[in-house]
């Protein structure tokens, strides 16, 4: 599917909506893989058993006003969805407090066939994870070193 055409289109069918959702998740996952996640998140997740070689970042907000320093959603090596909120130092190098680290896998839609909406969020995210990790295995991209910068 031509994503650029879909981005400009006003009305999308179910398959096109699912393709755009997958595109957005893949862009985010690849951006954080290439840019590198903040050190505080990397170390906090590693301490909780997350294998960064097989985990993708589906959402990560950095220094969003009124929220924890880092918050978002990970899809781990076990295909579990982890929602997190972490307060860090200004450089995002050290964890000051962990507000939330919760497995939300059971609350997400894993169905690949939903009437009127197509694939559920979890099904799309798992497909994106496999694609991103497959691209990495082929050498098209490589995980970046930890950083404190925000994705483009």
Residue pairs with C-beta under 8 A, 6 or more apart in sequence:
1 15
1 16
1 19
3 19
3 20
3 23
6 12
6 16
6 19
6 20
6 23
7 20
9 16
12 20
14 116
14 117
14 118
15 118
17 117
17 118
18 118
18 119
18 124
21 121
21 124
22 124
22 127
22 128
25 58
25 124
25 125
25 128
26 128
26 131
26 132
28 57
28 58
28 59
28 60
28 151
29 56
29 57
29 58
29 128
29 129
29 132
30 132
30 135
30 141
31 151
31 152
32 56
32 57
32 60
32 151
33 56
33 57
33 132
33 136
33 141
33 142
33 143
33 144
34 141
34 142
34 143
34 144
35 144
35 147
35 149
35 151
35 152
36 143
36 144
36 145
36 146
36 147
36 149
37 52
37 57
37 60
37 146
37 147
38 62
38 70
38 88
38 92
38 93
38 146
38 147
38 148
39 92
39 93
39 94
39 146
39 147
39 148
40 69
40 70
40 86
40 88
40 89
40 92
40 93
40 94
40 95
41 60
41 70
41 84
41 86
41 92
42 52
42 146
43 95
44 84
44 86
44 95
44 98
44 101
45 52
45 55
45 74
45 82
45 84
46 52
48 101
50 74
50 76
50 77
50 82
51 76
51 77
52 143
53 77
53 143
54 76
54 77
54 133
55 74
55 75
55 76
55 77
56 74
56 75
56 128
56 129
56 132
56 133
57 72
57 73
57 74
58 72
58 73
58 74
58 75
58 81
58 125
58 128
59 72
59 73
60 70
60 71
60 72
60 73
60 151
61 67
61 70
61 71
61 72
62 69
62 70
62 92
62 150
63 69
63 150
64 71
67 85
68 85
68 86
68 87
68 99
68 100
69 86
69 87
69 88
69 92
69 96
70 84
70 85
70 86
70 87
70 88
70 92
71 84
71 85
71 86
71 99
71 100
72 83
72 84
73 81
73 82
73 83
73 84
73 104
74 81
74 82
74 84
75 81
75 82
75 125
75 126
75 129
76 82
79 105
79 126
79 129
80 103
80 105
81 103
81 104
81 105
81 108
81 122
81 125
82 101
82 102
82 103
82 104
83 100
83 101
83 102
83 104
84 98
84 100
84 101
84 102
85 98
85 99
85 100
86 95
86 97
86 98
86 99
87 95
87 96
87 97
87 98
87 99
88 94
88 95
88 96
89 96
91 148
92 148
93 148
105 122
108 120
108 121
108 122
109 120
109 121
109 122
109 123
110 120
110 122
110 123
110 126
111 119
111 120
111 123
112 119
112 120
112 123
113 119
114 120
119 127
132 141
135 141
136 142
136 143
